[in-house]
């Protein structure tokens, strides 16, 4: 028993192949394939990044405005699929060799890195304050918010004092951050929006 390997060469040449896998109805997946020449593909990179970054979460694809008329998987009964599961891209060169393609937009990439770094600075700052509780910092780069949370059992006697202290510390050290929501259930969670990182509204 054994096996052999045979190298495959595509019949296509100098072509970018974009494949989308999307959820139509609770793991009922649908697929689409698009093929572009170099010029056509490069004109669509920013929009493909936008699709991945801003419409790649659960039930976000159904709200995608599709300004460049991409071939989004479509269910004839329900309309566009609701969730993007995979977006893969291959490039086939002039010799028929196939390469995986990773797309990025420098503007989007730099913005994500800057936001991630800000969340790290907030966490480092709070860790340095010798607080009576242990805050955790998280963020959502789709809504551009950063939150600070504390397990409720750590502050059960003074939840108001806890979140008021968090708000005072964070807004005092980071003037670009403003508290927009406070929750006190299983944990105390304070959510902050950040100036300069606003959610882009879809054009009507």
C-alpha positions as a Markdown table, in Angstrom:
| # | Residue | x | y | z |
|---|---|---|---|---|
| 1 | Unk | 0.0 | 0.0 | 0.0 |
| 2 | Unk | 1.2 | 3.5 | -0.7 |
| 3 | Unk | 0.4 | 6.7 | -2.4 |
| 4 | Unk | 1.7 | 9.1 | -5.0 |
| 5 | Unk | 1.6 | 12.9 | -5.3 |
| 6 | Unk | 0.7 | 14.7 | -8.5 |
| 7 | Unk | 1.2 | 18.4 | -8.9 |
| 8 | Unk | -1.9 | 20.2 | -10.2 |
| 9 | Unk | -1.7 | 23.2 | -12.5 |
| 10 | Unk | -4.8 | 25.3 | -13.0 |
| 11 | Unk | -6.1 | 25.9 | -16.5 |
| 12 | Unk | -6.7 | 29.6 | -15.6 |
| 13 | Unk | -4.0 | 32.2 | -15.8 |
| 14 | Unk | -3.3 | 35.5 | -14.0 |
| 15 | Unk | -6.6 | 35.3 | -12.2 |
| 16 | Unk | -7.8 | 36.1 | -8.6 |
| 17 | Unk | -10.5 | 33.7 | -7.4 |
| 18 | Unk | -12.6 | 34.9 | -4.5 |
| 19 | Unk | -14.8 | 32.3 | -2.7 |
| 20 | Unk | -17.4 | 33.1 | -0.1 |
| 21 | Unk | -19.1 | 30.6 | 2.3 |
| 22 | Unk | -22.1 | 32.0 | 4.1 |
| 23 | Unk | -24.8 | 30.7 | 6.5 |
| 24 | Unk | -28.2 | 30.9 | 5.0 |
| 25 | Unk | -30.2 | 29.3 | 7.9 |
| 26 | Unk | -28.5 | 27.8 | 10.9 |
| 27 | Unk | -25.6 | 25.9 | 9.3 |
| 28 | Unk | -27.3 | 25.7 | 5.9 |
| 29 | Unk | -24.3 | 26.9 | 4.0 |
| 30 | Unk | -24.3 | 28.5 | 0.5 |
| 31 | Unk | -21.3 | 29.4 | -1.6 |
| 32 | Unk | -20.3 | 31.8 | -4.3 |
| 33 | Unk | -17.2 | 32.2 | -6.5 |
| 34 | Unk | -15.9 | 35.4 | -8.2 |
| 35 | Unk | -13.0 | 35.6 | -10.7 |
| 36 | Unk | -11.1 | 38.9 | -11.4 |
| 37 | Unk | -8.2 | 40.1 | -13.4 |
| 38 | Unk | -5.5 | 42.0 | -11.5 |
| 39 | Unk | -6.9 | 45.5 | -12.2 |
| 40 | Unk | -10.5 | 44.4 | -11.2 |
| 41 | Unk | -9.3 | 42.7 | -8.1 |
| 42 | Unk | -7.1 | 45.5 | -6.8 |
| 43 | Unk | -10.1 | 47.9 | -7.3 |
| 44 | Unk | -12.1 | 45.7 | -4.9 |
| 45 | Unk | -9.5 | 45.0 | -2.2 |
| 46 | Unk | -10.7 | 47.8 | 0.1 |
| 47 | Unk | -14.3 | 46.6 | -0.2 |
| 48 | Unk | -13.3 | 43.0 | 0.5 |
| 49 | Unk | -11.5 | 44.1 | 3.6 |
| 50 | Unk | -14.6 | 46.1 | 4.6 |
| 51 | Unk | -16.7 | 43.0 | 4.2 |
| 52 | Unk | -14.3 | 40.9 | 6.3 |
| 53 | Unk | -13.8 | 43.5 | 9.1 |
| 54 | Unk | -17.2 | 45.1 | 9.4 |
| 55 | Unk | -19.6 | 42.4 | 8.3 |
| 56 | Unk | -17.8 | 39.3 | 9.4 |
| 57 | Unk | -19.7 | 38.7 | 12.6 |
| 58 | Unk | -22.8 | 36.7 | 13.4 |
| 59 | Unk | -25.9 | 38.0 | 11.5 |
| 60 | Unk | -24.0 | 41.0 | 10.0 |
| 61 | Unk | -23.8 | 39.9 | 6.4 |
| 62 | Unk | -27.5 | 40.3 | 5.9 |
| 63 | Unk | -27.0 | 44.1 | 6.5 |
| 64 | Unk | -24.1 | 44.4 | 4.0 |
| 65 | Unk | -25.0 | 47.2 | 1.5 |
| 66 | Unk | -22.8 | 45.6 | -1.2 |
| 67 | Unk | -21.7 | 48.9 | -3.0 |
| 68 | Unk | -19.5 | 47.0 | -5.5 |
| 69 | Unk | -22.1 | 44.4 | -6.4 |
| 70 | Unk | -20.1 | 41.4 | -5.0 |
| 71 | Unk | -21.6 | 38.0 | -5.5 |
| 72 | Unk | -22.9 | 37.4 | -2.0 |
| 73 | Unk | -24.6 | 34.0 | -1.5 |
| 74 | Unk | -28.3 | 34.4 | -1.9 |
| 75 | Unk | -31.2 | 32.4 | -0.6 |
| 76 | Unk | -34.2 | 32.7 | -2.8 |
| 77 | Unk | -36.6 | 32.6 | 0.1 |
| 78 | Unk | -34.9 | 34.7 | 2.7 |
| 79 | Unk | -32.6 | 37.0 | 0.7 |
| 80 | Unk | -28.9 | 37.4 | 1.4 |
| 81 | Unk | -27.3 | 34.9 | 3.7 |
| 82 | Unk | -27.1 | 36.3 | 7.2 |
| 83 | Unk | -23.5 | 35.4 | 8.3 |
| 84 | Unk | -20.2 | 35.3 | 6.6 |
| 85 | Unk | -18.4 | 32.1 | 7.5 |
| 86 | Unk | -15.3 | 32.2 | 5.2 |
| 87 | Unk | -13.8 | 34.5 | 2.6 |
| 88 | Unk | -10.8 | 32.9 | 0.8 |
| 89 | Unk | -8.8 | 34.2 | -2.1 |
| 90 | Unk | -6.4 | 32.5 | -4.4 |
| 91 | Unk | -4.2 | 33.9 | -7.2 |
| 92 | Unk | -3.3 | 31.8 | -10.2 |
| 93 | Unk | -0.2 | 33.1 | -12.0 |
| 94 | Unk | 0.7 | 33.0 | -15.6 |
| 95 | Unk | 2.1 | 29.5 | -15.3 |
| 96 | Unk | -1.0 | 28.1 | -13.6 |
| 97 | Unk | 0.5 | 27.9 | -10.1 |
| 98 | Unk | -2.0 | 28.7 | -7.3 |
| 99 | Unk | -1.2 | 31.0 | -4.3 |
| 100 | Unk | -3.2 | 31.8 | -1.2 |
| 101 | Unk | -3.9 | 35.5 | -0.9 |
| 102 | Unk | -4.1 | 37.5 | 2.3 |
| 103 | Unk | -5.8 | 40.9 | 1.8 |
| 104 | Unk | -5.4 | 44.0 | 4.0 |
| 105 | Unk | -6.0 | 47.7 | 3.7 |
| 106 | Unk | -3.3 | 49.8 | 5.4 |
| 107 | Unk | -5.8 | 52.3 | 6.7 |
| 108 | Unk | -8.0 | 49.6 | 8.3 |
| 109 | Unk | -5.0 | 47.7 | 9.5 |
| 110 | Unk | -3.4 | 50.7 | 11.1 |
| 111 | Unk | -6.7 | 51.7 | 12.8 |
| 112 | Unk | -7.1 | 48.2 | 14.3 |
| 113 | Unk | -3.5 | 48.2 | 15.6 |
| 114 | Unk | -4.0 | 51.7 | 17.1 |
| 115 | Unk | -7.2 | 50.6 | 18.9 |
| 116 | Unk | -5.6 | 47.4 | 20.2 |
| 117 | Unk | -2.7 | 49.4 | 21.5 |
| 118 | Unk | -5.0 | 51.8 | 23.3 |
| 119 | Unk | -6.8 | 48.9 | 25.0 |
| 120 | Unk | -3.4 | 47.6 | 26.2 |
| 121 | Unk | -2.5 | 51.0 | 27.6 |
| 122 | Unk | -5.8 | 51.2 | 29.5 |
| 123 | Unk | -5.1 | 47.8 | 31.0 |
| 124 | Unk | -1.6 | 48.6 | 32.0 |
| 125 | Unk | -2.7 | 51.9 | 33.6 |
| 126 | Unk | -5.4 | 50.3 | 35.7 |
| 127 | Unk | -3.0 | 47.5 | 36.7 |
| 128 | Unk | -0.7 | 50.2 | 38.0 |
| 129 | Unk | -3.3 | 51.8 | 40.3 |
| 130 | Unk | -3.2 | 49.3 | 43.2 |
| 131 | Unk | -7.0 | 48.9 | 43.2 |
| 132 | Unk | -8.9 | 46.8 | 45.7 |
| 133 | Unk | -10.3 | 44.7 | 42.8 |
| 134 | Unk | -8.9 | 43.3 | 39.6 |
| 135 | Unk | -10.3 | 44.9 | 36.4 |
| 136 | Unk | -10.2 | 43.3 | 33.0 |
| 137 | Unk | -10.1 | 45.2 | 29.8 |
| 138 | Unk | -11.7 | 44.1 | 26.5 |
| 139 | Unk | -12.8 | 45.8 | 23.3 |
| 140 | Unk | -14.9 | 45.4 | 20.2 |
| 141 | Unk | -13.3 | 46.8 | 17.0 |
| 142 | Unk | -16.6 | 46.5 | 15.1 |
| 143 | Unk | -18.4 | 49.0 | 17.5 |
| 144 | Unk | -15.1 | 50.7 | 18.5 |
| 145 | Unk | -15.8 | 50.5 | 22.2 |
| 146 | Unk | -13.5 | 49.5 | 25.1 |
| 147 | Unk | -14.9 | 48.1 | 28.3 |
| 148 | Unk | -13.6 | 47.6 | 31.8 |
| 149 | Unk | -15.1 | 44.8 | 33.8 |
| 150 | Unk | -14.8 | 43.6 | 37.4 |
| 151 | Unk | -16.3 | 40.4 | 38.8 |
| 152 | Unk | -19.2 | 41.3 | 41.0 |
| 153 | Unk | -18.1 | 39.3 | 44.0 |
| 154 | Unk | -15.0 | 41.5 | 44.3 |
| 155 | Unk | -17.1 | 44.7 | 44.8 |
| 156 | Unk | -20.4 | 43.4 | 46.1 |
| 157 | Unk | -20.5 | 45.9 | 48.9 |
| 158 | Unk | -19.7 | 48.9 | 46.8 |
| 159 | Unk | -20.6 | 48.5 | 43.1 |
| 160 | Unk | -21.3 | 52.2 | 42.6 |
| 161 | Unk | -18.0 | 53.2 | 44.1 |
| 162 | Unk | -16.3 | 50.7 | 41.8 |
| 163 | Unk | -17.7 | 51.9 | 38.5 |
| 164 | Unk | -17.5 | 55.5 | 39.5 |
| 165 | Unk | -13.8 | 55.0 | 40.3 |
| 166 | Unk | -13.2 | 53.2 | 37.0 |
| 167 | Unk | -14.9 | 56.1 | 35.1 |
| 168 | Unk | -12.9 | 58.7 | 36.9 |
| 169 | Unk | -9.6 | 57.0 | 36.4 |
| 170 | Unk | -10.1 | 56.1 | 32.7 |
| 171 | Unk | -11.6 | 59.5 | 31.6 |
| 172 | Unk | -8.9 | 61.3 | 33.6 |
| 173 | Unk | -6.0 | 59.5 | 32.0 |
| 174 | Unk | -7.5 | 59.1 | 28.6 |
| 175 | Unk | -9.5 | 62.2 | 27.6 |
| 176 | Unk | -10.4 | 60.6 | 24.3 |
| 177 | Unk | -12.5 | 58.0 | 26.1 |
| 178 | Unk | -16.0 | 58.7 | 27.3 |
| 179 | Unk | -18.3 | 56.4 | 29.3 |
| 180 | Unk | -21.4 | 55.4 | 27.5 |
| 181 | Unk | -22.9 | 52.5 | 29.5 |
| 182 | Unk | -22.7 | 50.8 | 32.9 |
| 183 | Unk | -23.9 | 47.3 | 33.7 |
| 184 | Unk | -24.0 | 45.7 | 37.2 |
| 185 | Unk | -25.1 | 42.1 | 37.0 |
| 186 | Unk | -22.7 | 39.1 | 37.2 |
| 187 | Unk | -20.0 | 41.7 | 36.9 |
| 188 | Unk | -19.6 | 45.5 | 36.9 |
| 189 | Unk | -18.9 | 46.5 | 33.3 |
| 190 | Unk | -18.2 | 50.1 | 32.1 |
| 191 | Unk | -18.2 | 50.7 | 28.4 |
| 192 | Unk | -16.3 | 53.6 | 26.8 |
| 193 | Unk | -16.5 | 55.1 | 23.3 |
| 194 | Unk | -13.3 | 56.5 | 21.9 |
| 195 | Unk | -13.1 | 59.8 | 20.0 |
| 196 | Unk | -11.8 | 59.2 | 16.4 |
| 197 | Unk | -13.1 | 55.6 | 16.3 |
| 198 | Unk | -16.7 | 56.0 | 15.2 |
| 199 | Unk | -18.9 | 53.3 | 13.6 |
| 200 | Unk | -19.4 | 54.2 | 10.0 |
| 201 | Unk | -23.0 | 54.6 | 9.1 |
| 202 | Unk | -24.4 | 52.9 | 6.0 |
| 203 | Unk | -25.5 | 55.3 | 3.3 |
| 204 | Unk | -29.2 | 55.2 | 2.7 |
